[in-house]
């Protein structure tokens, strides 16, 4: 039996018409520990809207998070635009000192939030809501979302820009999904859409995306109204191994309103680490794309991190 709120949330997801509810930065204190530096950075003091906002989400993977940030620093050395960094760390007891140092090196005015209590899979939508709250404040041209278990080359941002430019003829292009693998569904995940290769570009039009790594532009964030639809807890009472529901929600809400392209071959490596969020589902589908990546890229020296 579906709870009435579940039905409301599903209607919101499929229509992208969200019911009025409290949201925004005023609620951050109840979920996150904020230092004085974070409060100042959130206010945007002397900070214009960045060309790129990078969001890193992490839980109990301090070494992997530090490695992702070091790879990001290398990629930024080949990119000339302005960048602002947001790190969202779910509650845990791991020592993130090295990752914090990497974050400061990338953006001395970065914002780092530590969760007051564990969000986990059921609260992952809240982490994305926080990222959207900050994006609403900072108004980036584009936002790059990364998980803490990825590997990628120093060419990442240059390659992303090339694919972005290759698809700019499409005025509805809103998202570039950086992960791909051979077992991706050719007729769509969560949506029914036969994917199409883009002539002369290393990407395809799929109109769905998941959360390992993706780029979304300001218009895409506006279409989402910088808000998430809450994911009802009943989602996991019936099927505990289900995923967080965030990728499904974002794909469905943009379907028919904005186009999603997927890099192929992939621009990021994923799959060497065990899932901390959804190990049951990962045992059924590994989301390991190392072979697909190494077939076209040199990943020497890269350790991967995962979702």
Backbone as CSV, one residue per row, in Angstrom:
resi,resn,N_x,N_y,N_z,CA_x,CA_y,CA_z,C_x,C_y,C_z
1,UNK,0.845,-1.192,0.000,0.000,0.000,0.000,0.880,1.242,0.000
2,UNK,0.621,2.137,-0.934,1.417,3.356,-1.020,0.896,4.407,-0.050
3,UNK,1.808,5.071,0.622,1.457,6.192,1.481,1.054,7.369,0.595
4,UNK,0.035,8.164,0.990,-0.372,9.309,0.158,0.782,10.250,-0.169
5,UNK,1.720,10.426,0.769,2.858,11.305,0.494,3.743,10.720,-0.601
6,UNK,3.853,9.385,-0.645,4.608,8.756,-1.732,4.005,9.108,-3.086
7,UNK,2.674,9.055,-3.161,2.002,9.374,-4.415,2.238,10.826,-4.802
8,UNK,2.211,11.723,-3.812,2.493,13.130,-4.080,3.923,13.290,-4.602
9,UNK,4.885,12.618,-3.944,6.272,12.737,-4.364,6.468,12.194,-5.779
10,UNK,5.788,11.110,-6.120,5.918,10.554,-7.464,5.315,11.509,-8.493
11,UNK,4.207,12.111,-8.152,3.600,13.102,-9.050,4.536,14.279,-9.254
12,UNK,5.162,14.761,-8.183,6.118,15.860,-8.292,7.288,15.472,-9.196
13,UNK,7.786,14.249,-9.018,8.932,13.802,-9.794,8.614,13.747,-11.278
14,UNK,7.471,13.190,-11.625,7.149,12.989,-13.036,6.688,14.272,-13.724
15,UNK,6.133,15.198,-12.982,5.669,16.454,-13.581,6.661,17.592,-13.391
16,UNK,7.624,17.417,-12.490,8.572,18.474,-12.118,7.844,19.714,-11.598
17,UNK,6.729,19.501,-10.951,5.983,20.585,-10.302,5.996,20.307,-8.808
18,UNK,6.806,21.069,-8.093,7.059,20.756,-6.691,6.098,21.495,-5.775
19,UNK,5.640,20.744,-4.785,4.745,21.288,-3.771,5.514,22.279,-2.897
20,UNK,4.899,23.414,-2.533,5.613,24.374,-1.664,6.003,23.726,-0.340
21,UNK,7.222,23.928,0.056,7.702,23.413,1.336,8.920,24.222,1.746
22,UNK,9.221,24.209,3.023,10.391,24.919,3.519,11.663,24.307,2.972
23,UNK,12.569,25.148,2.529,13.856,24.677,2.041,14.817,25.846,2.090
24,UNK,16.064,25.586,1.770,17.028,26.664,1.663,18.058,26.641,2.767
25,UNK,18.894,27.673,2.759,20.045,27.711,3.646,19.660,27.810,5.113
26,UNK,18.470,28.287,5.407,18.069,28.425,6.808,18.045,27.087,7.530
27,UNK,17.885,25.986,6.786,17.798,24.668,7.415,19.149,23.981,7.534
28,UNK,20.232,24.622,7.080,21.521,23.939,7.063,22.010,23.579,8.455
29,UNK,21.812,24.462,9.422,22.352,24.230,10.760,21.823,22.944,11.387
30,UNK,20.605,22.543,11.035,20.029,21.341,11.643,20.668,20.066,11.100
31,UNK,21.313,20.145,9.937,21.887,18.961,9.313,23.411,18.961,9.255
32,UNK,24.034,20.141,9.305,25.463,20.238,9.049,26.159,21.062,10.121
33,UNK,27.424,20.737,10.361,28.280,21.558,11.206,28.987,22.568,10.312
34,UNK,28.781,23.846,10.602,29.346,24.920,9.808,30.299,25.743,10.659
35,UNK,31.533,25.912,10.202,32.471,26.794,10.869,32.282,28.224,10.409
36,UNK,32.976,29.150,11.056,32.847,30.561,10.696,33.314,30.805,9.265
37,UNK,34.363,30.070,8.841,34.843,30.217,7.471,33.797,29.794,6.455
38,UNK,33.087,28.701,6.748,32.030,28.240,5.850,30.904,29.258,5.769
39,UNK,30.545,29.829,6.900,29.467,30.827,6.890,29.855,32.033,6.036
40,UNK,31.113,32.465,6.158,31.569,33.606,5.383,31.578,33.276,3.899
41,UNK,32.080,32.078,3.559,32.144,31.686,2.155,30.741,31.532,1.561
42,UNK,29.803,31.037,2.365,28.443,30.876,1.877,27.804,32.217,1.537
43,UNK,28.190,33.233,2.255,27.624,34.558,1.991,28.149,35.151,0.692
44,UNK,29.141,34.494,0.093,29.639,34.944,-1.192,30.423,36.232,-1.113
45,UNK,31.062,36.499,0.030,31.794,37.739,0.196,32.905,37.821,-0.851
46,UNK,32.900,38.890,-1.648,33.929,39.141,-2.665,34.080,37.974,-3.635
47,UNK,33.012,37.215,-3.848,33.097,36.067,-4.749,32.031,36.201,-5.833
48,UNK,32.446,36.451,-7.085,31.464,36.480,-8.173,30.978,35.070,-8.483
49,UNK,29.931,34.975,-9.261,29.426,33.660,-9.653,30.521,32.903,-10.393
50,UNK,30.865,31.690,-9.951,31.957,30.958,-10.601,31.523,30.379,-11.941
51,UNK,32.493,30.188,-12.809,32.205,29.492,-14.049,31.940,28.016,-13.781
52,UNK,32.579,27.476,-12.734,32.387,26.070,-12.392,32.289,25.917,-10.882
53,UNK,31.242,25.275,-10.444,31.098,24.859,-9.044,31.323,23.351,-9.010
54,UNK,32.256,22.902,-8.190,32.532,21.474,-8.060,31.975,20.991,-6.725
55,UNK,31.185,19.935,-6.769,30.584,19.342,-5.579,31.168,17.945,-5.396
56,UNK,31.822,17.717,-4.264,32.327,16.380,-3.931,31.552,15.862,-2.734
57,UNK,30.966,14.663,-2.871,30.255,14.023,-1.773,31.063,12.826,-1.307
58,UNK,31.206,12.679,0.020,32.090,11.635,0.525,31.584,11.062,1.835
59,UNK,31.937,9.796,2.060,31.614,9.125,3.326,32.662,8.048,3.593
60,UNK,33.394,8.177,4.691,34.325,7.165,5.186,35.343,6.714,4.139
61,UNK,35.711,7.611,3.262,36.764,7.322,2.283,37.743,8.494,2.250
62,UNK,38.457,8.746,3.314,39.338,9.921,3.338,40.457,9.857,2.308
63,UNK,41.057,8.682,2.127,42.147,8.578,1.154,41.620,8.757,-0.265
64,UNK,40.497,8.129,-0.562,39.920,8.260,-1.900,39.482,9.690,-2.170
65,UNK,38.876,10.335,-1.168,38.458,11.724,-1.347,39.661,12.619,-1.615
66,UNK,40.761,12.393,-0.868,41.980,13.174,-1.095,42.514,12.940,-2.499
67,UNK,42.419,11.682,-2.958,42.916,11.370,-4.292,42.055,12.024,-5.367
68,UNK,40.737,12.000,-5.195,39.859,12.680,-6.154,40.202,14.165,-6.212
69,UNK,40.416,14.773,-5.053,40.737,16.202,-5.024,42.097,16.476,-5.662
70,UNK,43.068,15.578,-5.481,44.375,15.785,-6.115,44.253,15.669,-7.631
71,UNK,43.425,14.728,-8.094,43.183,14.621,-9.535,42.470,15.861,-10.064
72,UNK,41.521,16.361,-9.281,40.813,17.577,-9.671,41.788,18.755,-9.778
73,UNK,42.703,18.860,-8.820,43.694,19.934,-8.866,44.515,19.855,-10.143
74,UNK,44.912,18.628,-10.539,45.679,18.459,-11.773,44.848,18.854,-12.989
75,UNK,43.571,18.498,-12.991,42.705,18.860,-14.111,42.506,20.372,-14.186
76,UNK,42.410,21.026,-13.034,42.206,22.475,-13.011,43.426,23.231,-13.527
77,UNK,44.596,22.613,-13.446,45.786,23.269,-13.984,45.729,23.382,-15.506
78,UNK,44.844,22.612,-16.128,44.659,22.695,-17.576,43.364,23.415,-17.934
79,UNK,42.842,24.179,-17.001,41.557,24.851,-17.198,41.671,26.249,-16.620
80,UNK,41.206,27.255,-17.324,41.479,28.641,-16.944,40.310,29.361,-16.294
81,UNK,39.170,28.711,-16.140,38.003,29.392,-15.591,38.022,29.478,-14.074
82,UNK,37.101,30.261,-13.514,36.973,30.387,-12.060,36.233,29.176,-11.502
83,UNK,36.617,28.763,-10.288,36.035,27.563,-9.687,35.740,27.809,-8.212
84,UNK,34.640,27.264,-7.741,34.304,27.240,-6.318,34.034,25.790,-5.936
85,UNK,34.518,25.396,-4.756,34.451,23.998,-4.336,33.563,23.840,-3.115
86,UNK,32.692,22.842,-3.173,31.834,22.459,-2.052,32.080,20.987,-1.755
87,UNK,32.412,20.666,-0.504,32.589,19.279,-0.076,31.528,18.959,0.966
88,UNK,30.781,17.889,0.734,29.743,17.433,1.648,30.154,16.068,2.193
89,UNK,30.459,16.021,3.476,30.938,14.787,4.099,29.857,14.223,5.010
90,UNK,29.405,13.026,4.696,28.432,12.366,5.557,29.112,11.991,6.879
91,UNK,28.307,11.855,7.936,28.847,11.662,9.284,29.610,10.353,9.393
92,UNK,30.799,10.414,9.996,31.643,9.253,10.214,32.845,9.655,11.038
93,UNK,33.712,8.673,11.348,34.829,8.941,12.244,36.184,8.942,11.535
94,UNK,36.202,8.927,10.208,37.462,8.897,9.476,38.158,10.255,9.538
95,UNK,39.483,10.225,9.452,40.308,11.435,9.505,40.475,11.990,8.085
96,UNK,39.918,13.154,7.832,39.931,13.759,6.505,40.952,14.891,6.391
97,UNK,41.973,14.900,7.229,42.932,16.009,7.229,43.592,16.198,5.862
98,UNK,44.006,15.110,5.215,44.667,15.223,3.913,43.714,15.762,2.852
99,UNK,42.458,15.291,2.893,41.475,15.784,1.927,41.185,17.260,2.156
100,UNK,41.121,17.673,3.411,40.884,19.091,3.711,42.025,19.959,3.170
101,UNK,43.242,19.467,3.291,44.383,20.217,2.762,44.297,20.339,1.240
102,UNK,43.881,19.266,0.577,43.713,19.307,-0.875,42.620,20.306,-1.259
103,UNK,41.524,20.319,-0.493,40.430,21.249,-0.783,40.895,22.697,-0.660
104,UNK,41.684,22.989,0.384,42.191,24.360,0.570,43.108,24.760,-0.576
105,UNK,43.890,23.806,-1.074,44.792,24.117,-2.175,44.029,24.448,-3.452
106,UNK,42.913,23.776,-3.668,42.096,24.033,-4.857,41.373,25.363,-4.756
107,UNK,40.762,25.608,-3.612,39.948,26.816,-3.414,40.074,27.254,-1.961
108,UNK,40.909,28.253,-1.677,41.084,28.692,-0.286,39.782,29.117,0.377
109,UNK,38.777,29.467,-0.414,37.486,29.876,0.130,36.431,28.784,-0.034
110,UNK,36.893,27.548,-0.169,35.952,26.446,-0.352,35.035,26.307,0.870
111,UNK,33.941,25.602,0.671,33.003,25.311,1.766,33.024,23.812,2.021
112,UNK,33.221,23.450,3.273,33.262,22.039,3.683,32.223,21.845,4.780
113,UNK,31.254,20.971,4.529,30.222,20.670,5.512,30.432,19.265,6.063
114,UNK,30.354,19.105,7.373,30.332,17.799,8.022,28.919,17.547,8.536
115,UNK,28.339,16.408,8.156,26.979,16.092,8.592,26.949,15.855,10.097
116,UNK,25.899,16.324,10.739,25.735,16.123,12.182,25.342,14.686,12.491
117,UNK,24.635,14.039,11.582,24.266,12.638,11.745,24.233,11.989,10.368
118,UNK,24.306,10.679,10.345,24.451,9.930,9.097,23.227,10.101,8.204
119,UNK,23.471,10.493,6.964,22.407,10.567,5.970,22.171,9.198,5.335
120,UNK,23.258,8.561,4.900,23.131,7.257,4.265,22.327,7.315,2.979
121,UNK,21.870,6.139,2.571,21.116,6.039,1.330,19.780,6.767,1.416
122,UNK,19.087,6.605,2.542,17.756,7.195,2.677,17.801,8.716,2.732
123,UNK,18.935,9.276,3.141,19.033,10.728,3.232,19.913,11.338,2.161
124,UNK,20.269,10.549,1.140,21.169,11.070,0.122,20.538,12.246,-0.624
125,UNK,19.219,12.227,-0.761,18.547,13.340,-1.423,18.776,14.640,-0.652
126,UNK,18.933,14.553,0.682,19.184,15.761,1.477,20.567,16.342,1.169
127,UNK,21.556,15.484,0.908,22.869,15.981,0.528,22.781,16.733,-0.796
128,UNK,22.010,16.192,-1.722,21.829,16.880,-2.997,21.036,18.167,-2.817
129,UNK,20.106,18.183,-1.880,19.392,19.433,-1.619,20.347,20.511,-1.113
130,UNK,21.272,20.134,-0.245,22.258,21.097,0.243,23.100,21.635,-0.903
131,UNK,23.533,20.755,-1.805,24.299,21.213,-2.964,23.486,22.201,-3.801
132,UNK,22.199,21.942,-3.955,21.344,22.850,-4.715,21.145,24.175,-3.979
133,UNK,21.040,24.114,-2.662,20.924,25.354,-1.884,22.137,26.253,-2.098
134,UNK,23.319,25.645,-2.067,24.542,26.422,-2.267,24.627,26.919,-3.707
135,UNK,24.225,26.082,-4.671,24.237,26.505,-6.071,23.293,27.685,-6.291
136,UNK,22.160,27.679,-5.617,21.240,28.813,-5.737,21.914,30.107,-5.271
137,UNK,22.727,29.993,-4.223,23.416,31.165,-3.676,24.571,31.599,-4.578
138,UNK,25.368,30.648,-5.036,26.566,30.970,-5.816,26.279,31.239,-7.290
139,UNK,25.199,30.677,-7.831,24.812,30.876,-9.229,25.945,30.553,-10.210
140,UNK,26.477,29.337,-10.167,27.535,28.977,-11.120,26.988,28.838,-12.536
141,UNK,27.870,29.017,-13.511,27.477,28.746,-14.896,27.204,27.259,-15.086
142,UNK,28.062,26.428,-14.466,27.894,24.981,-14.534,28.327,24.381,-13.206
143,UNK,27.774,23.232,-12.863,28.145,22.523,-11.630,28.591,21.119,-11.997
144,UNK,29.748,20.730,-11.459,30.297,19.393,-11.674,30.169,18.608,-10.379
145,UNK,29.431,17.508,-10.421,29.216,16.651,-9.255,30.136,15.441,-9.355
146,UNK,30.871,15.158,-8.267,31.778,14.015,-8.210,31.521,13.220,-6.934
147,UNK,31.597,11.890,-7.040,31.601,11.038,-5.866,33.054,10.746,-5.474
148,UNK,33.237,10.143,-4.301,34.583,10.035,-3.737,35.331,8.764,-4.137
149,UNK,34.850,8.046,-5.140,35.509,6.793,-5.522,35.757,6.737,-7.022
150,UNK,36.275,7.839,-7.554,36.516,7.960,-8.987,37.989,8.126,-9.278
151,UNK,38.358,7.807,-10.505,39.668,8.170,-11.038,39.452,8.804,-12.399
152,UNK,40.296,9.771,-12.724,40.200,10.425,-14.020,41.542,11.072,-14.332
153,UNK,41.722,11.450,-15.577,43.000,11.977,-16.021,43.040,13.494,-15.844
154,UNK,44.229,14.081,-15.934,44.322,15.553,-15.889,43.617,16.231,-17.051
155,UNK,43.253,15.453,-18.071,42.558,16.008,-19.233,41.052,16.116,-19.013
156,UNK,40.561,15.761,-17.821,39.114,15.642,-17.627,38.368,16.906,-18.035
157,UNK,38.726,18.049,-17.477,37.950,19.266,-17.735,38.083,19.708,-19.184
158,UNK,39.254,19.498,-19.763,39.415,19.821,-21.177,38.497,18.934,-22.019
159,UNK,38.428,17.639,-21.697,37.557,16.719,-22.441,36.086,17.078,-22.237
160,UNK,35.732,17.442,-21.011,34.357,17.851,-20.737,33.996,19.074,-21.574
161,UNK,34.884,20.056,-21.634,34.610,21.253,-22.432,34.448,20.911,-23.909
162,UNK,35.244,19.982,-24.404,35.134,19.595,-25.804,33.773,18.982,-26.103
163,UNK,33.301,18.104,-25.205,31.987,17.492,-25.419,30.866,18.509,-25.240
164,UNK,31.073,19.433,-24.317,30.063,20.478,-24.106,29.932,21.333,-25.366
165,UNK,31.056,21.687,-25.942,31.024,22.479,-27.170,30.459,21.682,-28.340
166,UNK,30.752,20.380,-28.376,30.272,19.538,-29.471,28.755,19.388,-29.455
167,UNK,28.133,19.605,-28.301,26.676,19.448,-28.191,25.959,20.788,-28.045
168,UNK,26.691,21.902,-28.205,26.062,23.203,-27.967,25.032,23.560,-29.023
169,UNK,25.042,22.857,-30.154,24.020,23.111,-31.166,22.633,22.762,-30.640
170,UNK,22.582,21.893,-29.641,21.325,21.492,-29.019,20.994,22.489,-27.904
171,UNK,20.027,23.352,-28.139,19.684,24.390,-27.162,19.082,23.815,-25.891
172,UNK,18.668,22.539,-25.924,18.079,21.911,-24.742,19.087,21.090,-23.943
173,UNK,20.349,21.084,-24.361,21.354,20.328,-23.632,21.576,20.938,-22.250
174,UNK,21.347,20.095,-21.221,21.449,20.569,-19.849,22.479,19.790,-19.035
175,UNK,22.702,18.509,-19.378,23.541,17.630,-18.555,24.492,16.846,-19.441
176,UNK,25.725,16.674,-18.945,26.674,15.732,-19.525,27.049,14.742,-18.432
177,UNK,26.753,13.476,-18.676,27.032,12.389,-17.742,28.388,11.808,-18.109
178,UNK,29.338,11.818,-17.185,30.727,11.478,-17.493,31.021,9.989,-17.385
179,UNK,30.162,9.230,-16.719,30.335,7.786,-16.564,29.583,7.064,-17.677
180,UNK,30.132,5.934,-18.118,29.412,5.039,-19.017,30.063,3.667,-18.940
181,UNK,29.315,2.651,-19.348,29.839,1.291,-19.383,29.106,0.500,-20.462
182,UNK,29.657,-0.654,-20.809,29.079,-1.436,-21.900,27.692,-1.963,-21.582
183,UNK,27.367,-2.115,-20.292,26.065,-2.679,-19.964,25.006,-1.612,-19.687
184,UNK,25.281,-0.363,-20.061,24.236,0.658,-19.963,23.079,0.304,-20.890
185,UNK,21.884,0.607,-20.442,20.692,0.235,-21.193,20.545,1.090,-22.451
186,UNK,20.535,0.495,-23.634,20.423,1.284,-24.867,19.069,1.954,-25.030
187,UNK,18.052,1.457,-24.322,16.722,2.066,-24.432,16.352,2.878,-23.200
188,UNK,17.342,3.190,-22.373,17.105,4.114,-21.280,17.003,3.443,-19.925
189,UNK,17.419,4.170,-18.926,17.239,3.769,-17.530,16.298,4.772,-16.886
190,UNK,15.220,4.296,-16.311,14.184,5.122,-15.682,13.314,5.856,-16.703
191,UNK,13.815,6.058,-17.902,13.045,6.695,-18.973,13.086,5.769,-20.182
192,UNK,12.132,5.917,-21.057,12.125,5.148,-22.301,12.614,6.051,-23.419
193,UNK,13.871,5.812,-23.808,14.454,6.634,-24.871,15.581,5.851,-25.530
194,UNK,15.489,5.674,-26.842,16.528,4.972,-27.584,17.721,5.906,-27.776
195,UNK,18.853,5.555,-27.183,19.992,6.458,-27.237,20.482,6.643,-28.678
196,UNK,21.083,7.799,-28.891,21.554,8.151,-30.226,22.998,8.634,-30.148
197,UNK,23.854,8.096,-30.989,25.224,8.574,-31.070,25.243,9.976,-31.674
198,UNK,26.201,10.778,-31.241,26.376,12.124,-31.782,27.487,12.060,-32.822
199,UNK,27.198,12.308,-34.105,28.232,12.222,-35.142,29.416,13.152,-34.840
200,UNK,30.608,12.590,-34.906,31.804,13.387,-34.741,32.140,13.751,-33.313
201,UNK,31.410,13.194,-32.338,31.674,13.508,-30.923,31.649,12.223,-30.109
202,UNK,32.466,12.187,-29.059,32.562,10.994,-28.212,31.480,11.026,-27.140
203,UNK,30.240,11.059,-27.576,29.115,11.066,-26.628,27.855,10.612,-27.333
204,UNK,26.814,10.390,-26.552,25.529,9.971,-27.092,24.404,10.612,-26.299
205,UNK,23.288,10.818,-26.963,22.105,11.393,-26.331,21.317,10.264,-25.688
206,UNK,21.165,10.298,-24.353,20.492,9.221,-23.623,19.268,9.699,-22.847
207,UNK,19.314,10.951,-22.368,18.234,11.556,-21.577,18.017,10.886,-20.224
208,UNK,19.050,10.229,-19.703,19.059,9.786,-18.309,20.494,9.877,-17.814
209,UNK,20.662,9.963,-16.517,22.007,9.954,-15.946,21.945,9.478,-14.511
210,UNK,23.088,8.974,-14.050,23.226,8.554,-12.665,24.216,9.502,-11.987
211,UNK,24.733,9.140,-10.837,25.356,10.130,-9.960,26.864,10.047,-9.819
212,UNK,27.525,9.094,-10.481,28.964,8.974,-10.278,29.685,10.292,-10.585
213,UNK,29.377,10.887,-11.719,29.984,12.153,-12.116,29.137,12.756,-13.229
214,UNK,28.707,13.988,-13.050,27.921,14.642,-14.099,28.085,16.156,-14.011
215,UNK,27.851,16.798,-15.150,27.907,18.252,-15.274,26.516,18.744,-15.624
216,UNK,26.062,19.793,-14.952,24.756,20.382,-15.232,24.917,21.887,-15.322
217,UNK,24.227,22.519,-16.263,24.369,23.959,-16.412,23.332,24.711,-15.582
218,UNK,23.466,26.038,-15.561,22.593,26.850,-14.705,21.131,26.682,-15.093
219,UNK,20.850,26.590,-16.396,19.463,26.411,-16.810,18.910,25.081,-16.301
220,UNK,19.747,24.047,-16.272,19.312,22.773,-15.711,18.975,22.893,-14.239
221,UNK,19.807,23.616,-13.503,19.537,23.843,-12.078,18.245,24.636,-11.895
222,UNK,18.009,25.590,-12.797,16.773,26.377,-12.728,15.560,25.511,-13.024
223,UNK,15.681,24.597,-13.988,14.562,23.696,-14.274,14.211,22.852,-13.054
224,UNK,15.220,22.505,-12.257,14.991,21.761,-11.016,14.543,22.680,-9.882
225,UNK,14.505,23.980,-10.144,14.146,24.974,-9.133,15.066,24.886,-7.916
226,UNK,16.270,24.378,-8.109,17.239,24.233,-7.022,16.640,23.450,-5.843
227,UNK,15.779,22.514,-6.161,15.106,21.755,-5.092,15.034,20.280,-5.440
228,UNK,15.067,19.458,-4.395,14.846,18.027,-4.520,13.449,17.687,-4.025
229,UNK,12.857,16.681,-4.640,11.646,16.078,-4.076,12.088,15.097,-2.993
230,UNK,11.593,15.226,-1.763,11.983,14.265,-0.721,11.680,12.833,-1.155
231,UNK,12.602,11.925,-0.855,12.395,10.511,-1.164,11.785,9.854,0.062
232,UNK,10.620,9.251,-0.110,9.881,8.697,1.030,10.563,7.426,1.556
233,UNK,10.619,7.243,2.892,11.275,6.053,3.471,10.676,4.727,3.027
234,UNK,9.418,4.717,2.609,8.799,3.475,2.161,9.511,2.873,0.950
235,UNK,10.291,3.671,0.259,11.031,3.158,-0.894,11.858,1.945,-0.515
236,UNK,12.398,1.907,0.710,13.293,0.825,1.119,12.607,-0.203,2.017
237,UNK,11.421,0.080,2.504,10.715,-0.923,3.311,10.310,-2.100,2.444
238,UNK,9.893,-1.814,1.232,9.478,-2.901,0.342,10.665,-3.561,-0.347
239,UNK,11.674,-2.753,-0.714,12.832,-3.290,-1.441,14.094,-2.645,-0.864
240,UNK,14.663,-3.239,0.181,15.799,-2.626,0.883,17.018,-2.389,0.010
241,UNK,17.180,-3.156,-1.060,18.375,-3.015,-1.899,18.238,-1.911,-2.937
242,UNK,17.100,-1.226,-2.972,16.940,-0.164,-3.958,17.962,0.946,-3.728
243,UNK,18.269,1.650,-4.792,19.231,2.746,-4.722,18.613,3.960,-4.034
244,UNK,19.367,5.048,-3.989,18.930,6.245,-3.263,17.715,6.917,-3.895
245,UNK,17.476,6.682,-5.170,16.358,7.318,-5.858,16.692,8.680,-6.434
246,UNK,17.893,9.195,-6.176,18.238,10.546,-6.624,18.471,10.594,-8.126
247,UNK,19.237,9.641,-8.667,19.465,9.627,-10.105,18.163,9.466,-10.874
248,UNK,17.311,8.563,-10.401,16.001,8.380,-11.036,15.218,9.683,-11.023
249,UNK,15.174,10.324,-9.856,14.391,11.554,-9.748,14.889,12.635,-10.706
250,UNK,16.196,12.877,-10.714,16.727,13.940,-11.558,16.502,13.632,-13.038
251,UNK,16.667,12.354,-13.418,16.436,11.975,-14.814,14.981,12.200,-15.212
252,UNK,14.052,11.761,-14.364,12.630,11.905,-14.689,12.194,13.365,-14.704
253,UNK,12.738,14.159,-13.801,12.318,15.564,-13.736,12.820,16.371,-14.929
254,UNK,13.944,15.976,-15.498,14.463,16.685,-16.671,13.976,16.082,-17.988
255,UNK,13.405,14.882,-17.928,12.982,14.197,-19.152,11.889,15.006,-19.857
256,UNK,12.131,15.326,-21.132,11.183,16.132,-21.885,11.339,17.621,-21.655
257,UNK,12.239,18.005,-20.753,12.457,19.424,-20.431,13.889,19.866,-20.719
258,UNK,14.803,18.918,-20.688,16.198,19.192,-20.987,16.859,17.911,-21.452
259,UNK,17.879,18.029,-22.270,18.528,16.848,-22.836,19.780,16.476,-22.049
260,UNK,20.009,15.168,-21.980,21.156,14.606,-21.263,22.035,13.847,-22.243
261,UNK,23.320,14.175,-22.257,24.299,13.479,-23.069,25.225,12.680,-22.165
262,UNK,25.715,11.570,-22.687,26.595,10.678,-21.935,27.903,10.499,-22.694
263,UNK,29.019,10.703,-21.997,30.324,10.485,-22.616,30.505,9.006,-22.936
264,UNK,30.949,8.726,-24.149,31.309,7.369,-24.533,32.454,7.419,-25.527
265,UNK,33.617,6.902,-25.163,33.974,6.184,-23.941,33.875,7.065,-22.688
266,UNK,33.884,6.431,-21.506,33.726,7.190,-20.263,34.908,8.110,-19.995
267,UNK,34.634,9.173,-19.257,35.673,10.121,-18.849,36.139,9.886,-17.418
268,UNK,35.454,8.994,-16.691,35.856,8.674,-15.320,35.878,7.165,-15.135
269,UNK,36.719,6.725,-14.214,36.824,5.313,-13.843,36.084,5.105,-12.536
270,UNK,35.346,4.018,-12.444,34.577,3.711,-11.246,34.537,2.202,-11.076
271,UNK,34.604,1.731,-9.820,34.354,0.313,-9.600,35.375,-0.449,-8.811
272,UNK,36.454,0.197,-8.348,37.457,-0.581,-7.627,37.163,-0.696,-6.135
273,UNK,36.263,0.118,-5.612,35.968,0.095,-4.175,34.574,-0.451,-3.916
274,UNK,34.400,-1.030,-2.743,33.093,-1.524,-2.330,32.151,-0.352,-2.072
275,UNK,30.886,-0.556,-2.379,29.900,0.481,-2.113,29.665,0.615,-0.615
276,UNK,29.670,1.831,-0.111,29.323,2.071,1.289,27.847,2.397,1.446
277,UNK,27.165,2.693,0.342,25.768,3.092,0.405,24.821,1.950,0.076
278,UNK,25.166,1.172,-0.921,24.226,0.165,-1.413,24.959,-1.103,-1.830
279,UNK,25.603,-1.809,-0.880,26.404,-2.985,-1.239,25.585,-4.108,-1.857
280,UNK,24.310,-4.248,-1.460,23.496,-5.333,-2.012,23.313,-5.161,-3.515
281,UNK,22.951,-3.940,-3.917,22.741,-3.697,-5.343,24.052,-3.799,-6.103
282,UNK,25.159,-3.372,-5.483,26.445,-3.407,-6.175,26.893,-4.841,-6.423
283,UNK,26.502,-5.761,-5.537,26.870,-7.160,-5.764,26.134,-7.726,-6.975
284,UNK,24.944,-7.171,-7.272,24.193,-7.623,-8.438,24.666,-6.941,-9.715
285,UNK,25.098,-5.670,-9.582,25.597,-4.914,-10.745,26.768,-4.076,-10.274
286,UNK,27.951,-4.390,-10.744,29.170,-3.833,-10.158,29.394,-2.365,-10.488
287,UNK,28.846,-1.881,-11.595,29.131,-0.519,-12.070,30.640,-0.300,-12.230
288,UNK,31.326,-1.365,-12.605,32.769,-1.315,-12.812,33.035,-1.087,-14.302
289,UNK,33.566,0.083,-14.625,33.794,0.409,-16.034,35.275,0.538,-16.378
290,UNK,36.146,-0.090,-15.585,37.585,0.057,-15.815,37.998,-0.437,-17.193
291,UNK,37.450,-1.547,-17.642,37.816,-2.064,-18.955,37.376,-1.111,-20.065
292,UNK,36.200,-0.508,-19.905,35.704,0.428,-20.916,36.580,1.678,-20.974
293,UNK,37.060,2.107,-19.813,37.898,3.299,-19.762,39.297,3.026,-20.312
294,UNK,39.904,1.926,-19.872,41.283,1.644,-20.281,41.380,1.263,-21.745
295,UNK,40.262,0.877,-22.346,40.286,0.564,-23.770,40.597,1.806,-24.600
296,UNK,40.345,2.991,-24.048,40.546,4.210,-24.829,41.388,5.254,-24.113
297,UNK,41.810,4.975,-22.847,42.523,5.974,-22.074,43.665,5.335,-21.315
298,UNK,44.625,6.134,-20.933,45.729,5.673,-20.100,45.438,6.047,-18.673
299,UNK,45.227,5.055,-17.793,44.900,5.335,-16.400,46.062,5.013,-15.486
300,UNK,47.268,4.923,-16.031,48.418,4.576,-15.190,48.568,5.574,-14.070
301,UNK,48.745,5.040,-12.853,48.936,5.893,-11.687,47.655,6.293,-11.024
302,UNK,46.492,5.922,-11.600,45.218,6.305,-11.008,44.679,5.181,-10.136
303,UNK,44.366,5.493,-8.883,43.613,4.576,-8.035,42.168,5.028,-8.096
304,UNK,41.276,4.098,-8.198,39.871,4.498,-8.296,39.239,4.595,-6.934
305,UNK,38.226,5.372,-6.871,37.327,5.395,-5.749,35.942,5.100,-6.283
306,UNK,34.880,4.840,-5.594,33.545,4.440,-6.105,32.406,5.255,-5.566
307,UNK,31.205,4.907,-5.600,30.022,5.727,-5.366,29.738,6.126,-3.959
